[in-house]
Amino acid sequence: MRTTIHRPHGPRRARLGLAASAATLLLLTGCGSDDSAAASDDTSASASDDTTTGATGPLTVTDPWVKATDTEMTAAFGTFVNETDEDVTVVSASTDVAGLVELHEVVAGDDGAMVMQPKEGGFTVPADGTHELTAGGDHLMLMDLPAPLEAGDDVRIVLELSDGSTQDFHAIVKPFSGADEEYSGDMEMDMDDGSMDDMDMGDQ
């Protein structure tokens, strides 16, 4: 909006003084606006850092983390939170740090030992409910890692939902140890010793 300032006629020096004052005021106002915008941006950045989802979607992921490893496999954990009034199903996942990600569950094998296997149908998060990914239970299995994952690393994971949409979250890498479990599935595991001992999936 254009503002017109009416001034009484006066000496040229007075007009110049008023012009200089007006220019100074505009400069100060402009700096104030920049500072406010910067503060707003900082606040937005802080808020973004506090959220676990990197994209708009129906789920929030709380306490996400990935097991540190120097082998070709590891797992990601956390809790899916669904605050909508409809069930949400995660059908697949991917990440830049792994060649393959599978949705896994842990069940008792024929011999009573706990084994991991692909979760048929994916993970369904009930309306206004949660679904926990935990060591010794459902989890995201990261396979074919080209490089080790060290404590403190940040891992971005993209979820695909049953409606075809995607959303992502970031998980911190942490050291972890627990009970041994075996893998039950059709995929051939390229492990030097033929075991899954490094995939300790029990309680912390």
N, C-alpha and C positions, 0 to 999 in steps of 0.2 A: 504494500500500500504506500502511495506517495504522500509524504508529509510536507506541507508548505509552512515555512517559518516566516512570519511577518516581523520585520524589524523597523524601527524608526530610522529615518535618514540621518546619517552622521558622517563624520570625517572618514576618509579612506582608511586610515589606520584602525579605526574602530571596526570597520567592516572586515578588514584583514584579520583582526584579532578574533572576531566572532567566527570567521571561516576556519581559522586555525583551531579554535576550541572545538568546533563541530567535527573537524577531521580527527582530532585527538579522541573525542568521544566515540566516533565510529570505530576507530582502531581498537579502543579498549573494549567496546561492545563485541567486536569481531573476535578478539582473543578470548573473551568470556564465553562466547558460543563454542569456540573450538575446544576450550577446556571442558565444557559441559559435555560435548559430544565424546571427547576422549574418556571422560569419567564414565559416561554411559556405556561406551565400548568396553571399558575395563570391567564394569559390572556384568555386562553380557558375557564376557569371556570367562569371568569367575563362575557365573551361573552354569555356563556350558561345561566347565571343568568339573563341576559338582555332579552333573548328570552322567549316567552311565550309558545312555543310548546316544549314538552319534547321528541318528536320523529320526525323523518323525515316524511314529508307529504306535501300535496299541500296547506294546510291552515296555516295561522298564526292567533292567537287569541290575540287581543289587549285589554288592560284594563279589564282583567277578574276579577270578584269578586263574592262572595257568601254572601247572607244575613245571618247575625248572628242569631241564634235561639236556644231556649232551648226546642223546641217541636220536633215532628217527621218529620217535613217537612220544606223545604226552597227552594230557587231557586238560580240559577247561571246565570250571565250576562256577556256581553262582546261583541266584534265585530269579526266575522269571516272575514278574509281577504284572497281572492283568487287571487294570482298573476299569475296564469296559464292561458292558452288560452282555457280552457275547463271548463264548469260548474262542480261544486263539490257539492254533496248532502250528508249531515249528516243524517243518518237514525236512529241512536241510540247512547246512551251514558251510561257510568257506572262510578262508583267511589267506593272506599273502605269505604267511610264515610256514604254511604246510601245503603239500601237494594234494591232500585229501582230508576232509573232515567228515566223520560219521557220527550220527546220534546213537549212543549206546545205552544199554541198560545192564544191570548186574543181576544175575539170577543164579540159583543153585543148580549145579550140574547133576548128572546121574549119580556121580560118586559123592555128592554132597559138597564138593568144592564150589566156591563162588566163581562164576565165569562171566566175561563180558560178551555181549552180542548186540548186533544192530537192533534198534528199537523200531519195530514195525509200526507204521502209522505216524511216527514222530512223537513229539512231546506236546500234549494238549494242556494248555493253561486254562483252568475254568474261569468263567466270568467272575469278576471281583475276587479272584483267587490267586494262588501262587503255584509254581512248580519248581522244586529245588533240584539243582544239579550238584551232586555231592560225591565225595570219595566214597566208594562202596555202593553207589547207587547210579542213577541216571547221570550222564555226563556227555560232553562233546569230546570225541576222540580225534586228536590231531595226528595225522600220519604223513610219512614221507617228508619230514623236516629237512631242508637242505643245510641248516646250520643249527648249532646249539641255541637254546633259550636260557638266558641267565637271569638270575634274580634282579628285579628292577626293570626288566624289559617291558615295553608296552606292546600288547598284541591287539590288533583290530580284527574283530570277528563279525561277519555278515550273516544274518539269519534270513532264511527264506520261509515265508508263511504260506499256509495252504491256499490263500487267495491270490498267490503270485507276487505279493508285495514283499519288499525287503526292508530290513532295518539293521543297523550295526551298533556295536558297543565295544568298549575298550576294556581289556583285562590286564592286570599287572601280573608279572611272573614272580612266583615265590618258590623257595625251596620247600620240599615236602618228602616225607617218608611214611610208610605204613605197611599194611599186609599185602602179600602177593596174591595175584589173581591170574587166571588164564584167559586167553581169547578164544571164543567159540564163534566160528564163522567160515565162510567159503574163501575169504581172501587169504592168500598166502603171505605170511609175515616174513619179511626179509630181516631176520635177526641172526646175528653171528652165532649165538649160543642156543638158538631155538627156543628161548624162553621169553617171558614178559616180566622178568624180575624187576626191571627198572620202572615198570608201570605200577608202583605201589599205590593202591587205591583204597586203603583202609582209612580209619579215622586219623586225624592229625595228632 
